[in-house]
Amino acid sequence: MRRVTGLAARTISSSVAIHPRLAQSMAITSISSSEPITRRFGGLPEISTPSFAGGFAGIVFFSAAAASSLGQEVHAKEMAHKFNPKEVVLYQYEACPFCNKVKAFLDYNKIPYKIVEVNPISKKEIKWSDYKKVPILTVDGEQMVDSSAIIDGLFQKMHPEISKSEDDEETKWRKWVDNHLVHLLSPNIYRNTSEALESFDYITTHGNFSFTERLVAKYAGATAMYFVSKKLKKKYNITDERAALYDAAETWVDALKERPYLAGGSKPNLADLAVFGVLRPIRYLRSGKDMVDNTRIGEWYSRMENTVGEPSRIKE
């Protein structure tokens, strides 16, 4: 099934008692005033505070590696004279697909940035902002919000001479990522109890949780989201969640038309980075491994991993 539209929040059975804000962190959907209402994801999405549906819901031969490294250095130097901010800070959830979209853009363009991992329960790290969702990016103190708007804003700062069209192929596929691809992830990463536990182990290990919050989120959250994923399947007539994920992967490969990247040539465009960023959190979970093993997307994904390169994050 290729089309899965917006998700409506569902209340968890009373047999699973979860702190209201912790439940937000575990939910697979989000509703944001600045995001399209259809833009939600299993794990850690761009967050809206009020409801349960907030919160949660990279070896090559030496010569090839050297060439890739050289290409990345040249690319970074090309960007440096156009856009060279003094400080870039990303407020995020590690497993959030929208946050990973922004990181894919920053990493590819070799823009150094600091990470502030937001506690999904207290959100104390973003109390200074009127915007209570992630990602939030600050560039030399200027606040930028909404993943696609952040990327558009950064792109314009780097390429003020380029005017983007709303009707081009790149824009079409960026919207496909936000309005379709992300919806297929939740039913897959919470498909059964073992995959739900695997997903929450990743979420709690990489997220900003206290010890107690980590334990509660992993076990209660995995149980809760397993049942929610079943309701979502029924609501949106998803009979086989893996087949739907594979279909989306094949749809993207078809869109490439045997080109290395969507626009052809030697460089990915913003749509390539969006697909890569959204898939990166699940790539090494069972669902992501199955997707690569059972579709043609693996070659493109590996190419993107090499092209994007190492994170440009500044470790403190």
C-alpha positions as CSV (number, residue, x, y, z in Angstrom):
1,M,0.0,0.0,0.0
2,R,1.6,3.2,-1.1
3,R,-0.5,5.8,0.6
4,V,-0.8,6.2,4.3
5,T,-2.2,9.4,5.5
6,G,-2.2,11.3,8.8
7,L,-2.4,9.4,12.1
8,A,-4.9,10.1,14.9
9,A,-3.7,9.6,18.5
10,R,-5.2,6.6,20.3
11,T,-5.4,6.2,24.1
12,I,-3.5,3.2,25.4
13,S,-5.3,0.4,27.3
14,S,-5.6,1.1,31.0
15,S,-3.6,-2.1,31.6
16,V,-0.5,0.0,30.7
17,A,0.0,2.9,33.2
18,I,2.3,5.5,31.8
19,H,3.2,9.0,32.9
20,P,1.3,11.4,30.6
21,R,4.5,13.1,29.4
22,L,6.4,9.9,29.1
23,A,3.6,8.6,26.9
24,Q,4.1,11.6,24.7
25,S,7.7,10.6,24.3
26,M,6.8,7.1,23.3
27,A,4.0,7.9,20.9
28,I,4.5,7.3,17.3
29,T,2.6,10.2,16.0
30,S,2.7,14.0,16.4
31,I,0.5,16.9,15.5
32,S,2.4,20.1,14.9
33,S,0.9,23.5,14.0
34,S,3.8,24.2,11.7
35,E,4.1,20.7,10.2
36,P,1.5,19.3,7.8
37,I,-1.0,17.4,10.0
38,T,0.0,14.3,8.1
39,R,3.6,14.4,9.2
40,R,4.2,11.9,11.9
41,F,6.5,9.0,12.7
42,G,7.1,6.0,14.9
43,G,9.8,6.6,17.5
44,L,10.5,10.3,18.0
45,P,8.8,12.8,15.8
46,E,8.6,16.5,15.7
47,I,6.6,17.0,18.9
48,S,3.4,18.7,19.9
49,T,2.9,18.8,23.7
50,P,-0.8,18.3,24.5
51,S,-1.7,14.8,23.5
52,F,-0.5,11.2,23.8
53,A,0.3,11.4,20.1
54,G,3.0,13.9,20.8
55,G,6.6,13.1,21.7
56,F,8.0,9.8,20.2
57,A,5.7,8.8,18.6
58,G,27.6,3.9,8.1
59,I,34.2,-0.9,4.0
60,V,35.4,0.3,0.8
61,F,38.8,-0.1,-1.0
62,F,41.5,2.4,0.0
63,S,41.4,4.2,-3.3
64,A,37.7,4.7,-3.2
65,A,37.8,5.8,0.4
66,A,40.5,8.3,-0.4
67,A,38.6,9.6,-3.4
68,S,35.4,10.0,-1.2
69,S,37.3,11.8,1.5
70,L,38.9,14.2,-1.0
71,G,35.5,14.9,-2.6
72,Q,34.0,15.7,0.8
73,E,36.9,18.1,1.6
74,V,36.4,19.9,-1.7
75,H,32.7,20.0,-1.1
76,A,33.2,21.4,2.4
77,K,35.6,24.1,1.1
78,E,33.1,25.1,-1.6
79,M,30.5,25.7,1.1
80,A,32.8,27.4,3.6
81,H,33.1,30.7,1.8
82,K,29.4,31.0,1.3
83,F,28.1,29.9,4.7
84,N,30.4,29.8,7.7
85,P,28.4,30.3,10.9
86,K,30.2,30.6,14.2
87,E,27.8,28.4,16.2
88,V,25.1,25.9,15.1
89,V,23.1,24.1,17.8
90,L,20.5,21.3,17.1
91,Y,18.0,20.5,19.8
92,Q,16.8,17.0,19.1
93,Y,15.7,13.5,20.0
94,E,18.4,11.1,18.7
95,A,15.9,8.7,17.0
96,C,13.6,11.4,15.6
97,P,13.3,11.1,11.8
98,F,12.8,14.8,11.3
99,C,15.9,15.6,13.4
100,N,17.8,13.1,11.3
101,K,16.7,14.9,8.2
102,V,18.3,18.0,9.4
103,K,21.5,16.2,10.5
104,A,21.8,14.5,7.1
105,F,21.8,18.0,5.6
106,L,24.4,19.3,8.1
107,D,26.6,16.3,7.8
108,Y,26.6,16.3,4.0
109,N,27.5,19.9,3.9
110,K,30.1,19.6,6.6
111,I,28.5,22.2,8.8
112,P,29.8,21.8,12.3
113,Y,27.0,21.7,14.9
114,K,26.5,20.9,18.6
115,I,23.8,18.6,19.8
116,V,21.5,19.2,22.8
117,E,19.5,16.1,23.5
118,V,16.1,17.0,24.8
119,N,14.5,15.1,27.6
120,P,11.1,14.2,26.1
121,I,9.4,14.3,29.5
122,S,10.6,17.6,31.1
123,K,11.7,19.3,27.9
124,K,13.8,21.6,30.1
125,E,16.4,22.0,27.4
126,I,13.9,24.0,25.3
127,K,12.1,25.9,27.9
128,W,13.8,29.0,26.6
129,S,11.8,28.7,23.3
130,D,8.2,29.4,22.6
131,Y,8.4,26.5,20.1
132,K,7.9,23.2,22.1
133,K,8.8,20.7,19.4
134,V,12.0,19.2,17.9
135,P,14.0,19.8,15.9
136,I,15.0,23.4,16.8
137,L,18.2,24.7,15.2
138,T,19.9,27.9,16.3
139,V,22.4,29.5,13.9
140,D,24.5,32.2,15.6
141,G,21.5,32.7,17.9
142,E,18.8,32.7,15.3
143,Q,16.1,30.2,15.9
144,M,14.9,28.0,13.0
145,V,12.1,25.4,13.4
146,D,10.3,22.7,11.3
147,S,12.7,20.3,9.6
148,S,11.9,21.1,6.0
149,A,11.8,24.9,6.8
150,I,15.2,24.6,8.5
151,I,16.7,22.8,5.5
152,D,15.2,25.3,3.1
153,G,16.5,28.2,5.2
154,L,20.0,26.8,5.4
155,F,20.0,26.0,1.7
156,Q,19.1,29.7,0.9
157,K,21.8,30.9,3.2
158,M,24.3,28.8,1.3
159,H,22.9,29.3,-2.2
160,P,21.1,32.7,-2.2
161,E,21.4,32.7,-6.0
162,I,19.2,29.7,-6.4
163,S,15.4,30.0,-6.4
164,K,13.5,26.7,-5.6
165,S,10.4,25.7,-7.5
166,E,7.5,24.1,-5.7
167,D,6.6,22.0,-8.7
168,D,10.0,20.4,-9.4
169,E,10.9,16.7,-9.0
170,E,13.0,17.4,-5.9
171,T,10.1,19.1,-4.0
172,K,7.6,16.4,-5.1
173,W,9.8,13.7,-3.4
174,R,10.5,15.7,-0.3
175,K,6.8,16.0,0.2
176,W,6.4,12.2,-0.4
177,V,8.9,11.6,2.4
178,D,7.0,13.8,4.9
179,N,3.5,12.8,3.8
180,H,3.9,9.1,3.1
181,L,7.2,7.4,3.9
182,V,7.3,8.4,7.6
183,H,3.8,6.9,8.1
184,L,5.1,3.4,7.2
185,L,7.8,3.3,9.9
186,S,5.7,2.9,13.1
187,P,3.8,-0.2,12.1
188,N,7.2,-1.7,11.1
189,I,9.4,-0.9,14.1
190,Y,6.6,-1.9,16.5
191,R,5.4,-4.9,14.4
192,N,5.8,-7.5,17.2
193,T,6.9,-7.5,20.8
194,S,10.6,-8.3,20.0
195,E,10.8,-5.5,17.4
196,A,9.1,-3.1,19.8
197,L,11.6,-3.9,22.5
198,E,14.4,-3.5,20.0
199,S,13.1,-0.1,19.0
200,F,12.7,1.1,22.5
201,D,16.1,-0.2,23.5
202,Y,17.5,2.1,20.8
203,I,15.3,5.0,21.8
204,T,16.1,4.8,25.5
205,T,19.8,4.1,25.0
206,H,20.3,7.2,22.8
207,G,17.7,9.5,24.3
208,N,18.0,11.8,27.3
209,F,16.3,9.7,30.0
210,S,16.9,9.2,33.7
211,F,17.5,5.6,34.8
212,T,13.9,5.2,36.0
213,E,12.5,6.8,32.9
214,R,14.6,4.5,30.7
215,L,13.2,1.3,32.4
216,V,9.6,2.5,32.2
217,A,9.9,3.7,28.6
218,K,11.5,0.5,27.4
219,Y,9.1,-2.0,28.7
220,A,5.8,-0.1,29.2
221,G,6.4,1.8,26.0
222,A,7.2,-1.2,23.9
223,T,4.1,-3.0,25.1
224,A,1.9,0.1,24.6
225,M,3.2,0.9,21.1
226,Y,2.8,-2.8,20.0
227,F,-0.9,-2.5,20.5
228,V,-1.1,1.0,19.0
229,S,0.6,-0.2,15.9
230,K,-2.1,-2.9,15.5
231,K,-4.8,-0.2,15.7
232,L,-2.9,1.9,13.1
233,K,-2.8,-1.0,10.7
234,K,-6.5,-1.5,11.0
235,K,-7.3,2.2,10.8
236,Y,-5.3,2.7,7.6
237,N,-6.0,-0.8,6.0
238,I,-2.4,-1.8,6.2
239,T,-2.6,-5.6,5.8
240,D,1.2,-6.2,5.6
241,E,3.4,-3.5,7.0
242,R,6.6,-5.0,5.7
243,A,5.2,-5.1,2.2
244,A,4.1,-1.5,2.5
245,L,7.7,-0.5,3.5
246,Y,9.2,-2.6,0.7
247,D,6.8,-1.0,-1.7
248,A,7.9,2.5,-0.6
249,A,11.6,1.6,-1.0
250,E,11.0,0.2,-4.5
251,T,9.0,3.3,-5.4
252,W,12.0,5.5,-4.4
253,V,14.4,3.3,-6.4
254,D,12.1,3.5,-9.4
255,A,12.1,7.3,-9.1
256,L,15.9,7.3,-9.3
257,K,15.6,5.8,-12.8
258,E,19.0,4.1,-12.5
259,R,20.6,7.4,-11.6
260,P,23.0,7.4,-8.6
261,Y,20.9,10.2,-7.1
262,L,17.5,11.7,-7.9
263,A,18.9,14.6,-9.9
264,G,21.5,12.5,-11.6
265,G,25.1,13.6,-11.6
266,S,27.6,13.1,-8.7
267,K,25.7,14.8,-5.9
268,P,22.5,14.1,-4.0
269,N,19.8,16.7,-3.8
270,L,17.5,17.6,-0.9
271,A,15.1,14.7,-1.7
272,D,18.0,12.2,-1.5
273,L,19.0,13.7,1.9
274,A,15.4,13.6,3.2
275,V,14.9,9.9,2.3
276,F,18.3,9.0,3.8
277,G,17.7,11.1,6.9
278,V,14.3,9.6,7.7
279,L,15.5,6.0,7.1
280,R,18.8,6.4,9.0
281,P,17.2,5.7,12.5
282,I,15.8,2.4,11.4
283,R,18.5,1.2,9.1
284,Y,20.1,-1.2,11.6
285,L,16.9,-2.2,13.3
286,R,15.3,-5.4,12.1
287,S,12.8,-3.5,9.9
288,G,15.6,-1.6,8.2
289,K,17.7,-4.7,7.7
290,D,14.7,-6.5,6.2
291,M,14.1,-3.5,3.9
292,V,17.6,-3.6,2.5
293,D,17.7,-7.4,2.2
294,N,14.4,-7.5,0.3
295,T,14.4,-4.4,-1.9
296,R,16.8,-2.7,-4.3
297,I,17.4,0.3,-2.0
298,G,20.6,-1.0,-0.4
299,E,23.0,0.2,-3.2
300,W,21.6,3.7,-3.0
301,Y,21.6,3.8,0.8
302,S,25.2,2.6,1.0
303,R,26.1,5.3,-1.6
304,M,24.4,7.9,0.5
305,E,26.2,6.7,3.7
306,N,29.6,7.1,1.9
307,T,28.6,10.4,0.3
308,V,27.2,12.0,3.5
309,G,30.2,10.8,5.4
310,E,31.0,11.1,9.1
311,P,28.9,13.3,11.2
312,S,30.1,16.9,11.4
313,R,28.8,17.1,15.0
314,I,31.1,18.8,17.5
315,K,31.5,16.4,20.5
316,E,31.8,18.1,23.8
